[in-house]
Amino acid sequence: MIREELRPLAVPIASLSPYPRNPRNGDIEAIRESLRKHGQFKPVLVQAGTNYIIAGNHTYMAMLEENETMIAALPLHIDDEQAARINVVDNRTAQLGGMDDGALLALLEDIGLEGTGYSEADLQKL
């Protein structure tokens, strides 16, 4: 499930833990669909020393549900405060972004919905 390009970063999934203070609630099922279609295409970010996932917690959870034993992870040598700040900013900057609905609609019409996290109902709303 890990893309070939990321295999050098593979670690046992059991060696990592979700960040205990992560405030984000992710859509695990949408991530699982993406993983099945595309594989893991970006590493989770891990605080070296604690092995807490500071970015990519829901990818980790989705891969667990897919019964994966390995996950691509990039260790960061950061202290607890930096880990907390990176976790918060990673979640927040994702929220702050927006979509150009016209460009999104055109793109989805070109590529289809499979593995995108969008449904037919979403397409109709656009």
N, C-alpha and C positions, 0 to 999 in steps of 0.2 A: 504494500500500500504506500510505502515511502517512495517517492519518485527517485529514479536512479541518481540524479544530480545531488540529492540530499543524503544518500546512503552513507557517505563518510561521517555524517553527524549523528548516525543512529546510535541510540542507547536503549537499554532495557526500559520499557515503559514502567515497570514496577519500581525502578530506581527513582522515579520522580513523584512529586506530590503537588496537588493543586495549591495555588496561593491561598492561604487560609483567610485572608482579608479581602478577597476579590469581590467587589460589589456587583459585578456584571452577571446578568442572567442571559445565557446564550441559547440559541436554537440548535440543540444537539442534533435533531433529526435532519435539519437542513445541512449541517456540517457533515453528517454521515453520508448523505446523498452526494455531496461534493467529493468526499473522500473516495466513494465507490466509483465515481466518474473520472476524477482527476488524480487521485492519490494525494498524499500529503505534499503540497507544493511550497510550503514555507515552514521553517523550523519554529518550534516553540522556544521562547526565551526563558532561561532558567537562571536563578540566582545560584551561582557556584557556592558551595559550602552547605547551603540548606537544601538544595535541589527542589526548591519551590518554583513552580511555573509562574512567572510574572506576566507573561503574555502568551496566550494560546491555551488557556485552561479548558476551553470548550472543545478545541481540537483534541486535546488529551482525553477528555471524557468521551468524545465520539469514537476515538480510536479504541478506547477500552471496550465500548459497546460493540465495536466491530471485532473484538477478540484479538486485536493486534498485540504483539509482544514487544515490538520495537517502535521507537518514535524518533524523528529527527529533532535534536535539541541543540541550541547554541548557549553555552554557559557564559554568563556575564559576571565578572568579578566586581561586585557592587555591595555596598552595605545595605542594611535593612531599610534605611530611609530612602535611598535611591531605588530600591526594589519597589517600595510603596509608591513612590512618585511615578516610576515608569508604568506600573500597573494602572494607576489612575489616569495618566496622560494617554496611554494606549487606548483605554476605554473611552475617554472623553473626546479625543480627536476623531475617533470613528463616529461618535454621535454628532459632532459639529459639522461634518461634511453633509453635502446634499447631492441630489441627482438632477441632471438635466433630463426630465421625463421624455422629451422628444428624442433625444439621442439614445436613451435607454430603450425606448420602444423600438426604434429602428434596429438597434443592435440585437435585441431579443428576437425580433422578426427574422433577422438574418441567421442567427445561430440556433434558435429553438430554445426551449425551456429546460431541457434535461441538464441536471447538474449545475443550475444557476441559482437555485434557491427561490426562484419565482414560479408562481402557479398560473394556470389559465385565468383564474379570477384576478390575479395581480395584473396580468396582461390586459384584461378587459378594462380595469380601472385606469390604466395608462392611456 
